[in-house]
Amino acid sequence: MGFVGLFLSGAVLFLNSLMLLGKADAKSVGIFNIFVGTIQMIIPSYLIVVSNQDHWELYNNASIFLFGLTYLYVGFTALKGLDGSGLGWFSLWVSLVGVVYTFTSSIHFHNVVDALTWGMWTFLWFLFFLSNALNKKIEHYIGLVAFVQSWITLTIPALLYFLGVWNTQNVYRIWTCVLILAIVYFIVSFFRWKLSNNKGKRSQAIPVINALEVK
């Protein structure tokens, strides 16, 4: 995806994370999703029309549609108050496509940063599937993951590219470490969230047990 597209996606994902964390209104965020989603449908369409139809060029341009369609789907779902199951199943499809982009980045292009980035995006789409299609109550966790990813996979890489320092060996090494640390953070946060949920369920069960004993 072009770095201007990454920059806009960073803004959308940042707002979506705040929406999931209960810090921003869903309809307000939905409008911005539609705005950026529309742009990310028009741009790849134009790029494909003027391209030489090389399969790798189509491969790169097609990835922009994954983001554009997701933002449009999120936007209309939020604005219209639609059931999220369709968005969830669509997110599963995108996550499966994301697996292909992850392995291609690693095996064919030998780009560790892109592979880790695509792996993280794939994980986020899969979380949307769990939340919207399977009704898992993980909105707060998704919000945390989306917030971190909005900066380290989108906004900051785009800014570093604009400054002309992204395509340097030292930055790639640093960013590989940053992405790995973020993945570790996601894993630790998940188990902490799971542990706190289990404690909450046990604490709710105790008054019920005591009430039964009294009876």
Buried (B, 14 or more C-beta within 10 A) or exposed (E): BBBBBBBBBBBBBBBBBBBBBEEBEBEEBBEBBBBBBBBBBEBBEEBBEEEEEEEEEBEBBBBBBBBBBBBBBBBBBBBEEEEBBEBBBBBBEBBEBBEEBBEBBBEEEEBBBBBBBBBBBBBBBBBBBBBBBEEBEBBEBBBBBBBBBBBBBBBBBBBBBEEEEBEEEEBBEEBBEBBEEBBEEBEEBBEEBEEEEEEEEEEEEEEEEEEEEEE
